[in-house]
Amino acid sequence: MWPYLGASCLDPPPALAAFSSCSVGRLFPTAWRGCPALRPPRSAAVAELSFQTPPTVLAGPRPVLPPRRQRVRLYGRGGARLGWARLSPAGRRCGRAMAAGPGLELELGLDVEEALAAAGPFGRGQRRLTALLVLLQVYVASQSMLIVLVGAVPRYHIDQEGIPASRAELAKHIRFASNFTSIVTEWYLIDREAYKVSLASSLFFAGLLIGNITFGPLSDKLGRKPVYISGLFFDVIFGYVTALAPNYDIFAVSRFFVGIVNGGMALVSFVLTQEYVGKSFWSFTGSLTNVTFAVGIAVFALLGYCIREWRYLALVSNTPGVFFLLLSFMLPESPRWLYSQGKTAEAEDVLQYIALCNGKERLNLKLKPSAGTLRKDELAPGILNLVKQPVLRWRTILLMYIWYVCSFVYYGLTLNAGELRGNLYLNVALSGLVEVPAFPLCMFFIEKSWSGRRKTMTCFLTFAGLACVFTMFLPTNANLLLGPTLLALCGKMMVSAAFNILYIYTSELYPTVLRNAGLGVCSMSCRFGGILAPFVPSMKSLSPSIPFVVFGITGLSAGFLTLLLPETLNKPIAESIDGLQSPRYQVLKNEETEQSS
């Protein structure tokens, strides 16, 4: 008995009989027009098929397939759901097909999302891959926050009136009342030279800007893995140059180059954590990456508390990068990037590797031709496509401003931790740990249909802005529970949550072929915020609350603008520009409408 769409016959139809002998596997469609679904015990993975069977082939009161397109549910080995297939009259198929019998045409393969579902969306193999990239954020955080402790200004006393003009004379008369060293104590960066500390921080963020511009498009063209490993290698090299710098000029230049490779490498590593797993786990891996960065800030503060000599602190905080570099050679290339470049055979090999690492037997995974596969005379998508495509142009403008504000407020509040009252190391640690509670909140709200990505990010940015603005109404000499420090930490927690969502949200708004380019452009604008942030705390000379008011107003403006972006929760991810312009969910929606008519 061969049940098929509510009809049955004693022998399989010729077309289905030919199909059942095909090496790909047997067809087990689901119900049609209310008939109960039939789940097979085992079947091979099939993605799309199109055929046209004459009504006389099947015994039954009605034709098997009406003239219009239909959908069926497909199951994989062990009865795992593989998604929907599209049934349509012959001749309307897409991509590569093979004849499997009279009137039956079979399109082989899955798209990359379905293949990841078959291999395991987040198995133990993928957990190992993402664990390496997530733990890397502790190293990234140490490099990003280095200037907070290395550039800390201790209390000092000059035993004469006025400040000596020469550095040698200044060294004879200044006394630093502290139990730690920094570039300030070594190179006497006080008074007229004090701006050099903020300048070194701004040079680091300027480097991040350049790194985000260059590394994003490079990884879209050359691949994620080679660009990531190259960035990490030079990050370690320039990190040691920073620790061994003989003077301020070399220190500042090295921080600039650390910013270039650190920012670019961190961007690509974040994309890799997303592209190794199924889309349903993007929010989890994205949140885990950002919460590890927050923990990394606290770990760096603890390290600074134990190591008071700034050169030793820079050396020790840079050394973990060597171990991450060696381990990173074991990472595979992103299967999504390979698929978006038309390298389906290599993508299938990576997916097989992931499936085997997940403890599954070798699967018969076959990817269908990518919609983004280029002809020889076509150019690869680049940054200009973000401007040429109307949909991407509007999204990019909004995202660039939102990224700028998140970075401006986030790093402004983080770098301002050294300016707050109390213990320096405790303030830095709290500025990192206060972010941790934000991430469970993100995970809860962004997966709910009534909140999603857009509304949740709007709320967090709005609350961050309000928390900063309200500091102007509190006395500066109040205790921790009632003073500006508490509201500053609350604002930091809220903007950290928004920053976390922004990484995930932006990844989902861009197609795979432009995802790194889009993230790179957005991160570029983000770095402008980082460049300006170190100078905002100096505005406290006008009023202690002025820096917080500036952060609050910009946060509120970004929160309202977020409402202009589309929601991405439970929407398919485009692999190519064509997929973005003609989203698959719109096609399926049209098919459902036709079926019900």
Secondary structure, DSSP 4 states (H G I P E B T S, - for coil): ---BTTB--SS--HHHHHHHTSTT-------STTPPP---SS-----EEEE---GGGS-SSS-SS-SS-EEEEEE-GGG-EEEEEEE--TT---S-EEEEETTEEEE--B-HHHHHHHH-TT-HHHHHHHHHHHHHHHHHHHHHHHHHHHT----EEESSSS--SSHHHHHHHEEE--S---HHHHHT--GGGTHHHHHHHHHHHHHHHHHHHHHHHHHHHH-HHHHHHHHHHHHHHHHHHHHT-SSHHHHHHHHHHHHHHHHHHHHHHHHHHHHTS-GGGHHHHHHHHHHHHHHHHHHHHHHHHH--SHHHHHHHHHTHHHHHHHHHTTPPPPHHHHHHTT-HHHHHHHHHHHHHHTTPPPP---BPPPTTPPPTTPPPP-TTHHHHSHHHHHHHHHHHHHHHHHHHHHHHHHHGGGGSSS-HHHHHHHHHHTTTTHHHHHHHHTTSTTTHHHHHHHHHHHHHHHHHHGGGGS-TTS-TTTSHHHHHHHHHHHHHHHHHHHHHHHHHHS-HHHHHHHHHHHHHHHHHHHHHGGGGGGGGGT-TTHHHHHHHHHHHHHHHHGGGSPP-TT-PPPSSHHHHHS-HHHHHHHHHHHHH-
